[in-house]
């Protein structure tokens, strides 16, 4: 059943791909942008509205929420597709204020957007919030401390939000490598990116994770009940969600700690 998507970061590559797919599936999509004209090709399409929201300007969260309220759409699905890799470099050498702002933008401000949008949800049943994880969640990600730490914080916030809010089903997806503008920061950092500079170059020669797979995995997660998917960190690339994902769903249902931040014995 189609409904309304609120897409935070609609002008990002993943955001744009998901807008296209949800519109094609008959959903209404309210998508945020920072740069004027970045969603121009969607303007005028039935069921689409764009909202200015710049996470660097806290007041724009309230402004976007006000516009959403005026629109009168009640969202069923909140997706946060924002993110930045910068600042890149050894922690002791990067700018501390830029580092802190990146952690806020990647990890905590999307949660504040969700908090502000929560009263504008569809009140009939459980709504869904989906976030995206990134490199360094499951292993060290040298010279990318702001990005890695913020995504770990976001992963934990998904579990906390899911635990606290009874009508919210919240999860986080690890999309794997995608061909996107996100990696421009690595190229700009050059040698400061360390070994990840060559790794990114090598990935560029591959197709990476397809946007179709990201959309399909997101929809698989959305179709699961809270007991199965709530607070979980799902890998688009590595987890067995395809072909119905029945065994994966059964394993998640059996083990409430699976794919969450836990100390292993």
N, C-alpha and C positions, 0 to 999 in steps of 0.2 A: 504494500500500500504506500503510495507516494505521500509526501508531506512537504515540510519546509526545512531546508538546510541553511544554517548560518555558517558561512565559510570565512574564518579568520585567515587572512593571507591569500586572498583569491588571485592575486596577481603573481604569486609564486608558481613555479612550473607544476608542482603537484596540485596546487590549488586550482590552476586553470584547467588541468586535465580532469579533475573531479567535477568542476563546474559543468564542463561539457557533458560528462556522463550522467550527472544527476538531472540536468535539464532534459537530456534525451530520454531519461526514464520517467519523465513527467513530474519531477519535483519542482517546487519553487526554490530559488537560490538567492539568498542575500549575501553578497560577497564583499569583503573589505579590500581596500587598496590604499597605497601611500602615494604613488606617482600619478598625477593626472593623466588620463588617457590610457592607462595600463590595462583597463578592461573595456576599452572602446568597442572591440569587436563583439562583445556580448550585449552591449546596450541596445535596447529596443526589442530584444528577444522576449517572447512571452514567458512570464514566470521569473524574470531576472531583475534584480535591483543591485546597484553598487552603493557602497557606503564608505566614506573616507574615514580611515582609522590608522593613525600613526602611533605605534607603541612608544615612541620617544616622547610623545606629548600626551601626558596622562589625561588631559581634559578631552582629548578626542575620543576616548573610550565612552565617556558620558554622551558626547555629541552623537556618536554612532548608535548608541543604545536608544537615544531619543528619536533618531530617524527610524530605527527599527520599530519602535513603539507606534510612531505615526503611520508606518506602513500597515500595521495591523496584522502582520503575519506572526503566528506562534510556531516557534521552531520545534522540530522533532529530533533533529540531528545537528549537533555543534561539532565542527571540525576545525582544529587549529593547525594550519599548514605554514606558519611563520617559522623563521629560523635564520641564524647567521653563524658562520664559522669563525669570523673575526671577533676579537684579536687573536692572531696566530703567532706563536713564538714561545720561548721559555718563560715560565711564569714570572721569574725575577726580572725579566727584561721588558715585559709588555706594560702598557699604560694601565694603571690600576682602575681609574674611573671608567675607561672603555671596557675593561674586563668585567667590572661590576654591572655596567649597563647591559652588556651582552647576556649575563646570567639572568638579569631581570627580564629581558626581552624574550629569551629562549625558554625560561623555566617558569617564571612567576606571573608575569603580566598576562599571558594567555589565560591563566587561572582567574585573574581578576576580571578579565573580559567575560569569562563564563559566569562568574559571580554576579556581575552586573546584568547579564542577559538571562539569568535563571528565572526571574519573575516573568519573562516574556516567552517561556516555554509553552508547549501545548500541555494543558493540565490534564488531558485525558490519557492516563497510563504512564508508562516509563519512557523517558527520553534518553538519548544517547549522546555521549561526548567522546570524541576520538582525538587523540594527540599523536604526534610522531616522535619516535626516539631517533637516536643517531649514533655515530661512532663513539666508542669509549664507554658505552653502557655496560658491556660485559668484559672489557679488558682495558688496559691502559691505552691512552690516545695521546702520545707525547706531543707537547707544544700546542695542544688544543684544549687546555684546561677549562676555559670558560664554556665552550660548547659541551664538553663532556660532563662537567659538573652540573650544568643547567639541565641537561637531559636526564641525568640521574635524579635530580630533584623533581622533575616533571613526572618521572616514572612513579616515584613515591607519592606524589600528589594525586595521581590517578587512583591509587589504592585508597588513600585517605578520603578522597571525594566519594568514591564508590561506597566506602564503609559508612560515611556520615549521612549521605543523602539517599533516602529510600526510593525515590522515584527517578534516580539518575543511574544509568549504566555507563561506566567510564572505563576506557581501556587505552592502551598505547601501542602503536605499530612501529616496528623497525622495518623500513622499506628496503634496506640494503642500498647498494649504489644506484643512483638514478642520474641520468644525463640532465643536469639542471644548472641554473645560474649560481647555485650555492657554491659550486667548486671554484668560481672565479676568485674567491678570497684566498684559496690555496695558491693559485697561480700568482696572485698579487704578492703574497707573502714570500714567495721564492724559497731561498735557503732556510728561512725561519720555519717553514713547514716541515723540515727534516725529511725523514723517509717517506712521509705521506705525499710529498710532491711527486715523486716518481710513481708511487702507487696510484695516485690520481690520474697521472698520464696514462698508465697502463689500463686503468678502468675505462678511460675515455675511448679506447680502441674496442671496447665491448659494448653490446647493447644495454647492459645493466638491467635493472628491474623494470618491467614494462608498466606503464600507467594502467593498463587493463588489469594486471595482477594486483596492483595496489588497490584499485577500486573493488575488485572481486573479493580480496581479503577483508577489506573494510566492511563490505556488505555481509560477508560470512560472519564476522564478529558481531555486527549489528543484529543479525538474525538469532544469535544465541541469547539465552536468558542470563540474568545477572550472576547466578551461581556458577555458570560456566565461564563467562568472559570478564566479569567485573574485577577491575584492578589488575588485569593481566597485561603482560608485555609479550606481544605476539610478533614473530618474525615472518614477514611476507615471504622471504626466500627459503627459510629453513624449516618452518613448521608445516605439519601435514593437514592443512585446512582445505586443500583441494579435494574435488570429488566428494563433496559433502562433509568431509572432515569429521566423520562420526567417531573414529577412534580417538582423535585429539579431543573432541568435546567430552567423551566419556572419561578420558584421563584427567581433564581439568575438573570435571564434576567430582571425581574421586578424591582429588588432592587440592585442597584450598590454598596451598602454599606454592603450587607449581606456577612458574613464570612470574614470580614476584620477587622483590628484594628480600632475600633471606640468607642467613648464615648457614652454610652447608656443613654437615657433620663429616 
